[in-house]
Structure formats: structure tokens, C-alpha cells
Amino acid sequence: MGKKIRIAIACLGNCASALIQGAHYYSKNPQDTVGLTAYNIGGYEPRDVEVVAAFDVADTKVGKDVSEAIFARPNNTITVAQVPQMGVTVQRGPAMDGVGRHLGQIVTPSKDQEVDVKKVLKDTEAEMLVNYLPVGSTNAVRYYATQALEAGIGFLNAIPVFIASEPKWQQAFADKKIPVAGDDVMSQLGATVVHKTLIKLFVDRGVLVDGTYQLNIGGDMDFYNMLDEERLEDKRISKTSAVKAMADYDIPMRIGPSDYVDFIDNEKICYINIEGKYFGKIPIKLDLKLKVIDAYNSAGIMIDAIRGLKVGLDRKLYGAMTSISSYCFKHPPIQMPYTEAKKAFMEFVEGKRDR
Ligand SMILES: NC(=O)c1ccc[n+]([C@@H]2O[C@H](COP(=O)([O-])OP(=O)(O)OC[C@H]3O[C@@H](n4cnc5c(N)ncnc54)[C@H](O)[C@@H]3O)[C@@H](O)[C@H]2O)c1
């Protein structure tokens, strides 16, 4: 068994729940590798991921053991594993702009005292902080990134507030000699990786793409929060830039979260449309519907990102981890087609590539 990877998690929503349940499931069933992109990454297996600290603001989660908080309301993803008591209590972080006007109708902030996040990170000897705050939490994300910097630990940014892709933040992490990767996790087989790969295929095969759109609906708090268009600017930039980078000409496109349908829970439904012209200027039209359980789709990649960042920590690398970011995130410092990004990531973890 490899060494442990000590992670702290900001927010115990559906994505954290799927990550923790999945890591537990694969720990208990080491013969079952279905759904993992790789069982062993840089010497680390899913069972090596250990949660040592967790922060949230919801009164349903703060003060509970992580194993209970991941099943607390309003989380509504599916259950794949019963997680035993972990001996890690969810602590109250500062709310700042984390709870927007929609989430605020559902989540009641805990009355517990806010903790000193940097101190908790140090006391628990966390090696990296995984950020899962809600979309639009610009100030709270910057706060957590700063806490990681001051505690001297790595930072993985699963959400579309730009940290790993911002030169100013890259420099701040490089100055502290710690690694950062992000931004905005690109799910294992989700809307973005499918859409960008299809656009690349159309362009490579000589089709002139006249236009494309991607509509997404879901029934969880992530989608409820994203009804607030004011919180969505970076999300639209992140999702659109990933697809845009696959063509060397401007394609009219509209991409983003589209609606909240409460009874579909954590299922996410995505509709992709691509229209263009091939040989003889003959029209071609593709309509695709993709249905996934959103949180597990993100966890399938975060389990790789965490192990990749740990490899970076072991090698004492610092600043923006470019191949981890290109493979695991929608808005990385360097945007790459999917196959190139996967190759870069695997070369990085195998030690054939610097970062
Ligand atoms: N496939 C995916 O699910 C996917 C893909 C890309 C990005 N993301 C992003 O990952 C993030 C997490 O998604 P999720 O579905 O787990 O969200 P969620 O809505 O289920 O959970 C958000 C959690 O944040 C907590 N919170 C709010 N403000 C806080 C603060 N200031 N400090 C600490 N906790 C706070 C809430 O109480 C809640 O527990 C979202 O930003 C989402 O857009 C998810």
C-alpha cells in the first residue's frame, strides 16, 4: 500500500460526497477497478486518499463527522457506499459569498464559531486543500486559496473562479514553493470533454462548423445556485473556452448551465447540437443527449487530480501544474485536446515530463 494523501476539503456537497464514497468503495473492493481511469497513479491508489479536515457552513453539516455530513441535506447524489465514522468533524468556515440568493433559501448557516482555517490546515498536516465551493464564490475561493498558501499546502480548484489559470495566483504559489492545479473540474465523461472532442473531430475531418450549443439541466444545489446568472460569468467562460480552443476559427456558440429541474436530483442532462458543412457544402447536423450522475462524474477525475498533485508534492514541484490542469480541468493554464492532455498527464506521473 502507498503512502497516504492527506487532503482537506472546502465544502461537503455532492461532489465531495461522491469522492469520499468512491474512495471508500475502491478501498474496500480493490479487485474492482471499473470506472477508474487508472488504479495506480504515481504509486497511489484510491484507498490512499485520506480526508483529514473539512469545512462547510450549512447547519446540517457543520459539527458532524464527515461520514455523516456527506449524506446530509441538501446533498442528493446517489449512495454507492456506507462510509464508517472517520473521526474528522466538519468545521465552520466563513460564508462570505459562498451562499448566494438561491442557496440561501435552502441552506441555513451554522451558528458555530468560525475556525481559523489556516491553523486547522497546519494542525491536521493536510498536504492539499480541495476546493468545491459553489459557483460564483469569488471571495470565498480567494480566501481558501490564501489559506492554502499561508499554510504552505497544495491547492486543487474544482470550480470556475480562476486561480491556477491566473498568472498572479500562479506566481503566488510558485513564490511559496507549492503546487496548484485547476480550474473547474472537467468530468470523466461529461458535457465538456464530449463537446470539445466532437468539435475537434469535426474540424480535423474538414467540416466547417457553422454553430454549436450545449444546454445543461440538473436538479441539485449546484444547478439551483446557477439559476443566478450573475454568478455564472466565469462558468460560461470556462465551459466555452474549452470548446472554442478546439477550432482555429470563430464558431458561434452558446454553452452553459440552462435550468434547474428539482425532481431529477443529481442527474445531469446535457444536450449538444453541432451544425456544419462537409464535402460539397452538404449540411451535417449532430444532436446528442448525455445523461450522467454529475457528482460521480467529477469524482472520477478528482481522484486522478489528487494523486497527480501528490506526485507534484513528492517531487517538490511548485507553481501551476500544467499537465494535471490540462487533463483534469476545463480552464487550465494551457488548453489541450483531450488525447494530448491525457498523454501529458500520464507522462508527468511516470516522470517523463517535468510538470
Ligand atoms: N460534475 C460536477 O458535479 C462538477 C463539474 C465541474 C465543477 N463542479 C463544481 O464543483 C462545486 C461543488 O459542486 P457540488 O455539486 O458538490 O455543490 P453543492 O451545491 O452540492 O455543495 C456546495 C457546498 O458548499 C457549501 N458552502 C457554501 N458556501 C460555503 C463557504 N463559504 N464555505 C464552506 N462551505 C460552503 C454548501 O453548504 C454545500 O455543502 C460547484 O462549484 C460545481 O459547479 C462540479
PDBQT file of the ligand as one rigid body, heavy atoms in Angstrom, charges set to zero:
ROOT
HETATM    1  N1  LIG A 401     -19.597  17.306 -12.377  1.00  0.00    +0.000 N 
HETATM    2  C1  LIG A 401     -19.749  18.180 -11.398  1.00  0.00    +0.000 C 
HETATM    3  O1  LIG A 401     -20.527  17.954 -10.479  1.00  0.00    +0.000 OA
HETATM    4  C2  LIG A 401     -18.932  19.451 -11.400  1.00  0.00    +0.000 A 
HETATM    5  C3  LIG A 401     -18.141  19.747 -12.514  1.00  0.00    +0.000 A 
HETATM    6  C4  LIG A 401     -17.406  20.945 -12.514  1.00  0.00    +0.000 A 
HETATM    7  C5  LIG A 401     -17.453  21.795 -11.430  1.00  0.00    +0.000 A 
HETATM    8  N2  LIG A 401     -18.233  21.489 -10.364  1.00  0.00    +0.000 N 
HETATM    9  C6  LIG A 401     -18.298  22.454  -9.264  1.00  0.00    +0.000 C 
HETATM   10  O2  LIG A 401     -17.909  21.875  -8.026  1.00  0.00    +0.000 OA
HETATM   11  C7  LIG A 401     -18.532  22.635  -6.972  1.00  0.00    +0.000 C 
HETATM   12  C8  LIG A 401     -19.172  21.680  -5.973  1.00  0.00    +0.000 C 
HETATM   13  O3  LIG A 401     -20.295  21.071  -6.578  1.00  0.00    +0.000 OA
HETATM   14  P1  LIG A 401     -21.353  20.293  -5.679  1.00  0.00    +0.000 P 
HETATM   15  O4  LIG A 401     -22.319  19.680  -6.611  1.00  0.00    +0.000 OA
HETATM   16  O5  LIG A 401     -20.676  19.468  -4.665  1.00  0.00    +0.000 OA
HETATM   17  O6  LIG A 401     -22.060  21.544  -4.938  1.00  0.00    +0.000 OA
HETATM   18  P2  LIG A 401     -23.151  21.515  -3.785  1.00  0.00    +0.000 P 
HETATM   19  O7  LIG A 401     -24.059  22.658  -4.038  1.00  0.00    +0.000 OA
HETATM   20  O8  LIG A 401     -23.710  20.153  -3.614  1.00  0.00    +0.000 OA
HETATM   21  O9  LIG A 401     -22.287  21.817  -2.457  1.00  0.00    +0.000 OA
HETATM   22  C9  LIG A 401     -21.801  23.065  -2.135  1.00  0.00    +0.000 C 
HETATM   23  C10 LIG A 401     -21.442  23.066  -0.646  1.00  0.00    +0.000 C 
HETATM   24  O10 LIG A 401     -20.808  24.298  -0.347  1.00  0.00    +0.000 OA
HETATM   25  C11 LIG A 401     -21.196  24.685   0.978  1.00  0.00    +0.000 C 
HETATM   26  N3  LIG A 401     -20.804  26.094   1.122  1.00  0.00    +0.000 N 
HETATM   27  C12 LIG A 401     -21.348  27.204   0.602  1.00  0.00    +0.000 A 
HETATM   28  N4  LIG A 401     -20.616  28.293   0.929  1.00  0.00    +0.000 NA
HETATM   29  C13 LIG A 401     -19.572  27.867   1.673  1.00  0.00    +0.000 A 
HETATM   30  C14 LIG A 401     -18.463  28.525   2.292  1.00  0.00    +0.000 A 
HETATM   31  N5  LIG A 401     -18.280  29.831   2.191  1.00  0.00    +0.000 N 
HETATM   32  N6  LIG A 401     -17.596  27.767   2.980  1.00  0.00    +0.000 NA
HETATM   33  C15 LIG A 401     -17.748  26.439   3.082  1.00  0.00    +0.000 A 
HETATM   34  N7  LIG A 401     -18.780  25.754   2.502  1.00  0.00    +0.000 NA
HETATM   35  C16 LIG A 401     -19.683  26.475   1.804  1.00  0.00    +0.000 A 
HETATM   36  C17 LIG A 401     -22.659  24.356   0.991  1.00  0.00    +0.000 C 
HETATM   37  O11 LIG A 401     -23.156  24.293   2.307  1.00  0.00    +0.000 OA
HETATM   38  C18 LIG A 401     -22.633  22.977   0.312  1.00  0.00    +0.000 C 
HETATM   39  O12 LIG A 401     -22.380  21.955   1.264  1.00  0.00    +0.000 OA
HETATM   40  C19 LIG A 401     -19.523  23.585  -7.638  1.00  0.00    +0.000 C 
HETATM   41  O13 LIG A 401     -18.955  24.853  -7.784  1.00  0.00    +0.000 OA
HETATM   42  C20 LIG A 401     -19.702  22.940  -9.007  1.00  0.00    +0.000 C 
HETATM   43  O14 LIG A 401     -20.124  23.869 -10.013  1.00  0.00    +0.000 OA
HETATM   44  C21 LIG A 401     -18.963  20.332 -10.320  1.00  0.00    +0.000 A 
ENDROOT
TORSDOF 0
